[in-house]
Amino acid sequence: MEFTYIDLFAGIGGFHQAADSLGGKCLFASEIDSEAKKAYAANYRMTPQGDITKINAKDIPEHDVLLAGFPCQPFSIIGNRLGFDDIRGTLFFEIARILQAKRPSLFVLENVKQLKGHDRGKTLEKILMKLNSLGYKVSWKILNALDFGLPQKRERIIIVGFLDNRVEFAFPEGEGPGRLEDVLENDADVAPRFFASERIQKKRLESHVSRYYPAIWHENKSGNISSYPYSCALRAGASYNYLLVNGVRRLTPREMLRLQGFPDSFQIVCNDSQTRKQAGNAVPVNVIRAVLKEALDAKAKIERQPE
């Protein structure tokens, strides 16, 4: 199917990957981080524009679908959870501003699962009320990347809205996790800088015996170690130091991108630190692809019917 879309708070293009695989054509992208823009430009042959708050809606092309993973720090357990009291929290209203001006027939938004309970549910309620007031029929659900072919436990809230209120939409269920073996590189091919020191390896191996191989070992803030045949949610920051493949080495940038559903054709043009940050901030491509396909199919079904 063919459709046009815009990609807001684009990062390195997780939404772009998903939409293009379904026949989409990106007309506009916005991203404020210079390194993410560099990666986006290298992979999609278009450079995102910068700060969305400084872009006039008149300068954004007409489009069928609006896609946005709006900043999650105000609602995340990692951040201070100030929500709309945090200036980043107000960036949701930039999405609302563009929806009101351009009236795309469909949108798909993504955020951390903590948005559901933030301020006892009042923040999500405000978001949904605003979207409803713009005339959209809105649905939301928390989905886990682990259910969509990715060996990463990453739960995210997905919000879908249709301008045509006749559309009947149901979120996809997924088909289970992917195999960690398909994500990991051979240790022999991994550069020495990714391996933990002998002291750390010894400490891990003495304190934990995994039931799984291969496995991602995770040490929490209390020092407790657990391991599973999948990764816990990637983060943009410190999780790099707490996730060890089989207790001995850190994930490579390529492995982190694979855990988010990016193909190996995705070019890595930034340094390790920036790529880790980008992967940790990205949306899981498989989840977005599955949701977007269901949404497009539901919309097309209604559009084939007479008014």
N, C-alpha and C positions, 0 to 999 in steps of 0.2 A: 504494500500500500504506500502511496505517496502522501506526504504531508510536510508542512513547514513548521519550524519551531524556533524558539529562542531559549538560550541557556544562561540563566542568571546565577550569580555566585558560582561560577562554572568550575572553579578548581582546575583539575587536569582533565575534565571532560568525561566523568562517569556517565552522566546523562547523555552526553554526545555519543559515546560508544553505543549505548543502548538504543538511542533513537535512530542513528544511522543504520544499525543492523536491521531495522524494521522499515527502512525506506524513507526515513526523514531527511530533510534538508535544513541545515542550520542557517538562519538568516542574520542572527545577532547573538553575541555572547558578551558577558560582562564578568570581570574578575579583577580584584584590586591588588592581589599579590603578584609581584613582578616575576618571581621564579615560576609560579604556576602558569602565568601568562606565557612564559618562555616555553614551557613544556606543551601547553595547549597549541601554540602556534606551530611548533615542530611537528605535531601529530595530526593537526586538522587543517593546516594551511590557512588559518585565519587567526588573527591576534585579537583576543577579547578587548573590548573597551574597558575603561577603568571604573572608578567609583560610581556605582549606580545612582547614588543620591544626586550626582551632578549631571545626569543624563536626562534630557527632556524626553518625555514619552513620545512627542511628535517625531523624534529622531529614531525611534524604534520601528522597524518594518511591521506591517500587518502580518500576522502569523496564525497558524491553526492551533498550536500547542505551546503553552508556557511551561518550562521545566525549571525547577529551582531547589537546590539544597541550601536553604537559608541558614545563616550562621547559627551554630548550635550552642556555643559556649554559654550564653545566658541561661540555658535550661539544662546543662550537662552536670553530672556529678563531678566532673573534673573542674568546672568553673565555680563561681560563687553563687550561681543560681539567682541572680537578681531579676531575670526575666525582662519585662518591659521597662524596668528601672535602669537597665543597662542599655546604652546607646545602640549596641549591636542587636538587642532585642527588637528595637523599633524598625530594623531593616525588613521585617515582615511587611510593614506598611508600604515599602517600596514595591513589593510584589502586588499588593492591593492597588496601589496607584496605577501600575501598568495594566493590571486586569481591567480596571475601570476605564482606562483610556483606549485600550486596544480590543477588548472583548474577544479573546480567543475562545474557541469552542470547548477547549479542554485544558486543564492544568494538572500537573503532578508535582507535589512538594515532598521534601524529605527532611526529617530532623531526628534528633535522639529520642529514645523512648521515654526519657524523663520528662519530656514536654507534657505527656499525659497527666502526670500528677503534680506538675509545677503549680505552686500557689493553690493547692487543693483542687486542681483541675480548672481553676478560673482562667489561666492563661490560654489553654487550649480552647476553652469556651469562647473567649474573646476572639480568637483567631477564626473559629468556625462561624461565629455570628457575623463577623466582618465579611467573610466569603459568601455567606448566605445573603447578606444585604446587597451584595453586588449581583445577585440573581443566579448564583451557581448552586447546583445540587451537589452536595458535598458528602463524601464518605472518607473514613479513615480507619487504619488498622496498624497494629504493630506487627511487622514481619521480621523474620530472622534469616540472614544470609545462609545460615546452616541448612535451611529447608530448600534452598534454590541452587544446589550444586556447588556451593563454595564451602570448603572446610574451615569456616570461621564463624564463631558464635557472635553475630553482630545484629542486635535488635534495633530496628529503626521504625519510627512512626512515618507512615506514608499517607498523604492526604491527596485525594483525587476529586476534581470538580468538573461538572459538565454544565455548559450554558443551556443546553436543551434538557429540561427537567423530565422529559419522557424516558431518558436513558436509564436502563436497568443494568447496574454494574455490580459484580461480585469480585472480591480480591482473589487472585490465584492462590492455590494451596502449596505449590512447590512439590518437588519429587525427592527431597532428602539431600543429605550432604554430598559433596564431592570427596574424592580421595586425596588425602594429604600427600600421598606418593606422587600424585600428578602435579603437585605444586613445588615440591622440594627439589633442589638441585643436588647432585652428588657432592658429598663432602670433599672429594678429591678435586672437584672443579671450583670450590669456593675459596676465595682469597683468605690468607691467614688473618687479616685484620678483623674478620667476622667471628673468629673463634674466641671464646672466653679464655681468660687466663687459667693456668693450671690450678691456681688456688680456688677460683670460682668453680671450675669443673669438679674438682675434688670435693668441695663443700656440697655441691648439688648431688653428686653421685653417692655421697655418704649418707645424705639425709632423705633421699627419695628413691624408691624403686617403682618404675612405671609399669603399668599393665599393658601398655601399648607401644608398638614400634611400627613405623615412626610415630613420634609424638611431639607436641609442643609443650614444653614445661613452662609453668607460670609461677613466679614468686610474688605473693601479695605484700602489702605494706607491713604485715605482721611477720613476714619471713616464712610463711607457710607455703609449701610447694605442692602444686597439683599438676597433672599432665593428662592430656586427652589426644585422641586422633584428629584433632582440629585445633585451631588457634582461638584464643579469646579475642575480643574485639581489638583491632589495631587502633592505636591512638597516635596523634600527631607528635606527642612528646615522649615521656619517660618509658612507655611500655617496651620500647626497643631493648632496654637493659634488663627487663624482667621476663622476656620471652626467649627461651633457648630451645633450639631444635635438638631433641634427644639429650638435653641437658648440657650440651657442649658448645653450641655456637648460636649466634644471632641470625635472624632472618636477613637475607640479602634484599636489596631494593626490588629485584625482579620477583622474588618470592612474595614480597608484600603486595606488589601489583597483581600478581596472580591470585592471591587471596581475595582481592577486591574484584576479580573477574576481568581484569585487563589482559588482552591477548599479548603474546610475546612480540607481536609486530609493533606494539607501543614503544616508541623510542624514548630511552632514558637520556635526557640531555642536561640534567642538573646533577649536582653532587649527591653523595649518599644521604647526607643529612636532610637536604631539601626534598629528595625523593621519598624518604621515610615520612616526612611531614605531609607531603602531598598524598601519599597512599593512606595515611591515617585520617586525613580529612575527606577522602573521596567517598562517594556513594558506591555501594556494591552493584556492579553493572548488571549481574544476573537478576537481582530483585527488581530493579527499575525496568529492565527489558520485559520481564514477565507481567508486571503491572501495566506498563504502557501498552503492551500487546492486547491485554484484556480490555483496557479502556478504549483503545482504537477500534477493536472489534465491536464493542458494545455501542459505540458512537455510530459506526458504519451501519449496523443493523437498523438503528432508528432512522438514519438518513435515507435508507432504501425504502422506508415506509412512506405512504402518502401522508400529508399533513392532516 
